[in-house]
Amino acid sequence: MKAVLSVIVVSLMGFAATAQQVNDTIKILPQSEIAALKFSGYIETYYSYDFNKPDSNVRPGFFYSYNRNNEVALNLGFIKAAYDKGNVRGNLALMAGTYSNANLSAEEGVLKNVFEANAGVKLSKSANLWIDAGIFSSHLGFESAIGKDCWALTRSILADNSPYYESGAKLSYTSPSGKWFMSGLVLNGWQRIQRVDGNKSLAFGHQLTYKPNGKVTLNSSSFIGNDKPADDKRMRYFHNFYGQFQISDNLGLIAGFDIGAEQKAKGSESYNCWYTPIVIAKYSLSDRFSLTARGEYYDDENGVIITTGTQNGFKTFGYSLNFDYNLYSNVVWRIEARSLNSKDEIFIKDGNSTKNNTFVTTALAISF
């Protein structure tokens, strides 16, 4: 415990603490405080080969995870400290990897390396009612940045092009039965730690999750806000819905649908819309082996989220199949083949435009 705590303390002190200072810090912590602290980490390395062979070794711009081509790379690595005293809680995780380079490119300085940083207080002695503030994982969608928690190796177009993280404050409630979870959020924007320069408005969101039993999860989440400077203010409305079903001991299914709309111009009554349905099926061959198939479609004709500059915009079908092998309880090796087909020639191969993009990815993830 002291060795792990030493790492956290040194990190938080900017690597300026001596070993004696770290040990002195640990010694003065009450045992109850040490018991409330939990430490964890995650490392996911990958190799992806794109048959279109991009010259820059960076995959198309709408991929924000596993986006380096033909090189062994770190997608995400982080170390996390979690504190929970029952009525007070907090989380701090610092990260590195191509995920942070791509997804947090707009953030300043050390904020690019913050995976999670939040604190919360329980508001009721009898009810599971909390208020939390800081930097969180997104309340939108069923996929996260942590690969081992997702059924498919690579993230869907849906996940890569909606928020992975958010900052702000949220009020949340879990029912005594655990079947209902509800939250309301005040946010700094669409995947933002800091608001866009010139932006004068906060954003809002909700999440409602219902788990009638251990085999069914239904979720509805939303985002409402403007993510542009005030002189170009355009309201964005987004809704994410998904259901997760454990059909049998071996077979699971996720079905999701996202839809969004954004004003065409400031004050306009006309909107540009985009939408995306997705289905993922996972079949467990045994405790260690599983297969996952995914089918998805993303339609953003007017380029609200993904800009192509082509006549029909981004209208793309995607298919993938991945195989997972759990080497140990905390180690998983994965391999995936994935293909995308677009209505317009939005991809580049050998200097020419093409409608197709096929690639394979393998990854090794370790949690501790």
C-alpha positions as CSV (number, residue, x, y, z in Angstrom):
1,M,0.0,0.0,0.0
2,K,2.8,2.4,0.9
3,A,4.5,1.8,-2.4
4,V,1.4,2.6,-4.4
5,L,0.6,5.6,-2.2
6,S,4.1,6.9,-2.7
7,V,3.5,6.9,-6.4
8,I,0.3,8.9,-6.0
9,V,1.8,11.4,-3.6
10,V,4.9,12.0,-5.7
11,S,2.6,12.5,-8.8
12,L,0.4,15.0,-7.0
13,M,3.4,16.9,-5.6
14,G,4.8,17.4,-9.1
15,F,7.5,14.7,-8.6
16,A,9.3,17.1,-6.2
17,A,8.9,15.1,-3.0
18,T,11.7,13.0,-1.5
19,A,11.2,9.4,-0.4
20,Q,11.4,10.7,3.3
21,Q,8.7,13.3,2.6
22,V,6.4,10.6,1.1
23,N,6.9,8.3,4.0
24,D,6.3,11.1,6.5
25,T,3.0,11.9,4.7
26,I,1.8,8.4,4.9
27,K,2.7,8.0,8.5
28,I,0.5,10.9,9.6
29,L,-2.6,9.6,7.7
30,P,-5.2,8.0,10.1
31,Q,-5.9,4.4,9.4
32,S,-9.5,5.2,8.5
33,E,-8.3,7.6,5.8
34,I,-5.9,5.0,4.4
35,A,-8.8,2.4,4.4
36,A,-11.0,4.9,2.4
37,L,-8.3,5.2,-0.3
38,K,-8.2,2.7,-3.2
39,F,-5.6,2.8,-6.0
40,S,-5.9,1.3,-9.4
41,G,-4.4,1.5,-12.9
42,Y,-4.9,0.6,-16.5
43,I,-2.6,0.1,-19.5
44,E,-3.8,-0.6,-23.0
45,T,-1.4,-1.0,-25.9
46,Y,-2.4,-1.6,-29.5
47,Y,-1.3,-2.1,-33.1
48,S,-3.6,-1.2,-35.9
49,Y,-3.0,-1.7,-39.6
50,D,-5.1,0.3,-42.1
51,F,-5.2,-1.2,-45.6
52,N,-5.6,2.3,-47.1
53,K,-2.0,3.0,-45.8
54,P,-2.4,6.7,-44.7
55,D,0.8,8.7,-45.4
56,S,0.8,10.4,-42.1
57,N,0.4,7.2,-40.1
58,V,-2.7,8.8,-38.5
59,R,-6.1,7.2,-39.3
60,P,-9.1,9.3,-40.6
61,G,-9.9,12.3,-38.5
62,F,-13.2,10.9,-37.0
63,F,-11.2,8.2,-35.2
64,Y,-10.1,9.4,-31.7
65,S,-9.1,6.1,-30.2
66,Y,-6.6,3.6,-31.7
67,N,-5.9,6.2,-34.3
68,R,-2.2,5.5,-35.1
69,N,-1.4,3.2,-38.1
70,N,1.2,0.6,-38.4
71,E,2.9,1.2,-35.1
72,V,2.8,-0.2,-31.6
73,A,1.3,2.5,-29.5
74,L,-0.3,3.2,-26.1
75,N,-4.0,4.0,-26.4
76,L,-4.6,4.8,-22.7
77,G,-2.7,4.4,-19.5
78,F,-3.7,5.9,-16.2
79,I,-3.2,5.6,-12.5
80,K,-6.1,6.4,-10.2
81,A,-6.8,7.2,-6.6
82,A,-10.4,6.9,-5.3
83,Y,-11.5,8.1,-1.9
84,D,-14.9,7.0,-0.4
85,K,-15.8,7.7,3.2
86,G,-19.5,6.9,2.7
87,N,-20.7,10.5,2.7
88,V,-17.7,12.1,0.9
89,R,-16.0,10.8,-2.2
90,G,-13.4,11.8,-4.8
91,N,-11.5,10.5,-7.7
92,L,-8.2,11.6,-9.4
93,A,-6.7,9.8,-12.4
94,L,-3.8,11.0,-14.5
95,M,-3.3,9.6,-18.0
96,A,-1.2,9.4,-21.1
97,G,-1.6,7.9,-24.6
98,T,-2.9,8.5,-28.1
99,Y,-6.4,8.7,-26.7
100,S,-5.5,11.8,-24.6
101,N,-3.6,13.4,-27.5
102,A,-6.6,13.1,-29.8
103,N,-9.5,13.7,-27.5
104,L,-8.0,16.5,-25.4
105,S,-6.1,18.4,-28.0
106,A,-8.2,21.5,-27.4
107,E,-7.5,21.6,-23.6
108,E,-4.6,23.6,-22.2
109,G,-1.4,22.5,-20.5
110,V,-1.7,19.7,-17.9
111,L,-5.4,19.4,-18.4
112,K,-4.6,17.1,-21.4
113,N,-3.4,14.5,-18.9
114,V,-6.4,14.6,-16.5
115,F,-8.6,11.5,-17.0
116,E,-10.8,12.1,-14.0
117,A,-10.8,14.6,-11.2
118,N,-14.0,15.1,-9.1
119,A,-15.3,15.3,-5.6
120,G,-18.7,14.6,-4.2
121,V,-20.8,15.0,-1.0
122,K,-23.8,12.9,0.0
123,L,-26.8,15.2,0.7
124,S,-29.0,12.9,2.6
125,K,-28.5,10.4,5.5
126,S,-31.3,8.2,4.4
127,A,-31.3,8.6,0.6
128,N,-28.6,7.8,-2.0
129,L,-28.5,11.5,-3.1
130,W,-25.2,13.0,-4.2
131,I,-23.8,16.2,-5.6
132,D,-20.5,15.9,-7.5
133,A,-18.3,18.4,-9.3
134,G,-15.2,18.3,-11.5
135,I,-14.1,16.2,-14.5
136,F,-16.0,13.0,-15.2
137,S,-16.5,10.3,-17.7
138,S,-19.4,11.2,-20.1
139,H,-22.9,10.4,-19.1
140,L,-23.7,9.7,-22.8
141,G,-23.4,6.3,-24.4
142,F,-22.5,2.7,-23.4
143,E,-18.8,2.8,-24.4
144,S,-16.0,4.5,-22.5
145,A,-12.4,5.2,-23.0
146,I,-11.4,2.1,-21.1
147,G,-11.3,-0.6,-23.7
148,K,-11.6,-3.6,-21.3
149,D,-15.1,-2.3,-20.3
150,C,-16.3,-2.2,-23.9
151,W,-17.6,-5.3,-25.9
152,A,-15.8,-4.3,-29.1
153,L,-12.1,-3.6,-29.3
154,T,-12.3,-0.2,-31.2
155,R,-14.9,2.4,-30.3
156,S,-17.9,2.8,-32.6
157,I,-18.3,5.9,-34.8
158,L,-21.1,6.9,-32.4
159,A,-18.8,6.8,-29.3
160,D,-15.7,8.4,-31.0
161,N,-17.9,11.4,-32.1
162,S,-19.8,12.1,-28.9
163,P,-18.3,13.1,-25.6
164,Y,-15.9,10.7,-23.8
165,Y,-15.5,13.1,-20.9
166,E,-17.2,16.2,-19.4
167,S,-16.7,18.8,-16.7
168,G,-19.3,20.5,-14.5
169,A,-21.6,19.4,-11.6
170,K,-24.2,16.8,-11.3
171,L,-27.0,15.9,-8.9
172,S,-27.6,12.1,-8.8
173,Y,-30.0,9.7,-7.1
174,T,-30.1,5.9,-6.9
175,S,-33.3,4.3,-5.7
176,P,-33.2,2.0,-2.7
177,S,-33.7,-1.1,-4.9
178,G,-30.9,0.0,-7.2
179,K,-33.2,-0.3,-10.2
180,W,-33.3,3.4,-11.0
181,F,-30.6,5.9,-11.4
182,M,-31.3,9.6,-12.2
183,S,-29.0,12.6,-12.6
184,G,-29.1,16.2,-13.8
185,L,-26.0,17.9,-15.0
186,V,-24.6,21.4,-15.6
187,L,-21.7,21.2,-18.0
188,N,-19.0,23.4,-19.5
189,G,-19.8,22.2,-23.0
190,W,-19.7,19.3,-25.5
191,Q,-16.6,17.3,-24.3
192,R,-15.0,20.3,-22.6
193,I,-13.0,20.9,-19.5
194,Q,-12.7,24.6,-20.2
195,R,-15.4,26.4,-22.2
196,V,-14.6,27.7,-25.7
197,D,-13.2,31.3,-25.7
198,G,-16.1,33.7,-26.1
199,N,-18.7,31.1,-25.0
200,K,-21.1,32.7,-22.4
201,S,-23.5,29.9,-21.8
202,L,-23.5,26.7,-19.8
203,A,-24.8,23.4,-21.1
204,F,-27.2,20.9,-19.4
205,G,-27.9,17.2,-19.5
206,H,-29.8,14.3,-17.9
207,Q,-29.4,10.6,-17.4
208,L,-32.1,8.1,-16.6
209,T,-31.1,4.4,-16.2
210,Y,-33.5,1.6,-15.4
211,K,-32.4,-2.0,-14.4
212,P,-35.5,-4.1,-13.8
213,N,-33.2,-7.1,-13.2
214,G,-29.7,-8.3,-13.7
215,K,-30.3,-9.0,-17.4
216,V,-31.7,-5.7,-18.7
217,T,-30.4,-2.2,-18.7
218,L,-32.3,0.7,-20.4
219,N,-30.7,4.2,-20.6
220,S,-31.8,7.6,-21.8
221,S,-29.3,10.5,-21.7
222,S,-29.3,14.0,-23.2
223,F,-27.2,17.1,-23.9
224,I,-28.6,20.6,-24.4
225,G,-26.3,23.6,-25.0
226,N,-24.1,25.8,-27.2
227,D,-20.5,24.8,-27.8
228,K,-19.5,27.9,-29.8
229,P,-18.6,31.5,-29.1
230,A,-21.5,33.9,-28.3
231,D,-21.3,35.7,-31.6
232,D,-21.9,32.3,-33.4
233,K,-24.2,30.7,-30.8
234,R,-26.0,27.6,-32.1
235,M,-28.1,25.5,-29.8
236,R,-27.4,21.8,-29.9
237,Y,-29.8,19.1,-28.8
238,F,-28.7,15.5,-28.5
239,H,-30.3,12.4,-27.2
240,N,-28.7,9.0,-26.6
241,F,-30.8,5.8,-25.9
242,Y,-29.6,2.3,-25.6
243,G,-30.7,-1.1,-24.2
244,Q,-28.4,-3.8,-23.0
245,F,-29.8,-7.4,-22.7
246,Q,-28.4,-10.6,-21.4
247,I,-30.4,-13.0,-23.6
248,S,-28.8,-16.2,-22.2
249,D,-25.7,-17.1,-20.2
250,N,-23.6,-16.9,-23.3
251,L,-25.3,-14.3,-25.5
252,G,-25.6,-10.5,-24.8
253,L,-27.0,-7.8,-27.0
254,I,-26.7,-4.0,-27.1
255,A,-29.0,-1.8,-29.3
256,G,-28.5,1.9,-29.4
257,F,-29.7,5.0,-31.2
258,D,-28.3,8.6,-31.1
259,I,-29.9,11.6,-32.7
260,G,-28.8,15.3,-32.6
261,A,-29.8,18.6,-34.0
262,E,-28.0,21.9,-34.2
263,Q,-29.1,25.4,-35.4
264,K,-27.9,26.2,-38.9
265,A,-27.0,29.7,-37.7
266,K,-27.4,31.9,-34.7
267,G,-31.0,32.6,-34.1
268,S,-32.1,30.3,-36.9
269,E,-35.3,28.2,-36.7
270,S,-33.8,25.6,-39.0
271,Y,-31.6,22.7,-37.8
272,N,-29.0,20.4,-39.2
273,C,-29.5,16.8,-37.9
274,W,-27.5,13.7,-37.5
275,Y,-28.3,10.2,-36.3
276,T,-26.7,6.8,-35.7
277,P,-28.1,3.4,-34.9
278,I,-25.9,0.5,-33.7
279,V,-26.3,-3.1,-32.7
280,I,-23.6,-5.2,-30.9
281,A,-23.9,-8.9,-30.1
282,K,-21.4,-10.7,-27.8
283,Y,-21.2,-14.5,-27.5
284,S,-19.1,-16.1,-24.8
285,L,-17.5,-19.3,-25.9
286,S,-16.2,-19.9,-22.4
287,D,-15.1,-18.0,-19.3
288,R,-12.0,-16.9,-21.3
289,F,-13.0,-16.7,-24.9
290,S,-15.7,-14.5,-26.6
291,L,-16.7,-13.2,-30.0
292,T,-18.3,-9.8,-30.6
293,A,-20.0,-8.6,-33.8
294,R,-21.0,-5.0,-34.5
295,G,-23.1,-3.3,-37.1
296,E,-23.5,0.5,-37.2
297,Y,-24.5,3.4,-39.4
298,Y,-23.7,7.1,-39.0
299,D,-25.6,9.8,-41.0
300,D,-24.3,13.4,-40.8
301,E,-25.2,14.8,-44.1
302,N,-24.5,18.4,-43.2
303,G,-21.2,17.9,-41.3
304,V,-22.3,19.0,-37.8
305,I,-19.9,16.5,-36.2
306,I,-18.0,14.9,-39.1
307,T,-17.1,17.2,-42.0
308,T,-16.3,15.6,-45.4
309,G,-16.8,18.4,-48.0
310,T,-18.6,16.0,-50.2
311,Q,-22.1,16.1,-51.8
312,N,-23.8,13.7,-49.4
313,G,-21.7,14.3,-46.3
314,F,-20.8,11.5,-43.9
315,K,-23.1,8.5,-44.5
316,T,-21.2,5.4,-43.5
317,F,-22.0,1.8,-42.7
318,G,-19.6,-0.1,-40.5
319,Y,-19.1,-3.8,-39.6
320,S,-16.6,-5.4,-37.2
321,L,-15.8,-8.8,-35.6
322,N,-13.5,-9.2,-32.6
323,F,-12.1,-12.1,-30.6
324,D,-11.2,-11.7,-27.0
325,Y,-9.0,-14.0,-24.9
326,N,-8.8,-13.4,-21.1
327,L,-5.3,-14.5,-20.3
328,Y,-5.8,-13.8,-16.6
329,S,-8.6,-12.1,-14.6
330,N,-7.0,-8.7,-15.2
331,V,-5.4,-9.2,-18.6
332,V,-7.2,-9.4,-21.9
333,W,-5.8,-9.8,-25.5
334,R,-8.1,-8.8,-28.3
335,I,-8.1,-8.7,-32.1
336,E,-10.6,-7.1,-34.4
337,A,-11.3,-6.8,-38.1
338,R,-13.4,-3.8,-39.1
339,S,-14.7,-2.3,-42.4
340,L,-16.4,0.9,-43.3
341,N,-18.3,1.8,-46.4
342,S,-19.4,5.3,-47.2
343,K,-21.8,6.7,-49.8
344,D,-19.2,9.3,-50.9
345,E,-15.5,8.8,-51.5
346,I,-14.4,10.2,-48.2
347,F,-11.3,7.9,-47.7
348,I,-7.9,8.1,-49.3
349,K,-5.9,5.1,-50.7
350,D,-2.7,5.4,-52.7
351,G,-3.5,9.1,-53.3
352,N,-7.0,8.4,-54.7
353,S,-10.4,8.8,-53.1
354,T,-12.3,5.7,-52.2
355,K,-15.5,4.7,-50.4
356,N,-14.0,1.9,-48.3
357,N,-11.8,1.6,-45.3
358,T,-10.7,-1.7,-43.9
359,F,-8.4,-2.2,-41.0
360,V,-7.3,-4.7,-38.3
361,T,-6.4,-3.9,-34.7
362,T,-5.0,-5.9,-31.8
363,A,-4.7,-4.8,-28.2
364,L,-3.4,-5.9,-24.9
365,A,-5.1,-4.5,-21.8
366,I,-4.0,-4.9,-18.2
367,S,-5.8,-3.5,-15.1
368,F,-4.4,-3.4,-11.6
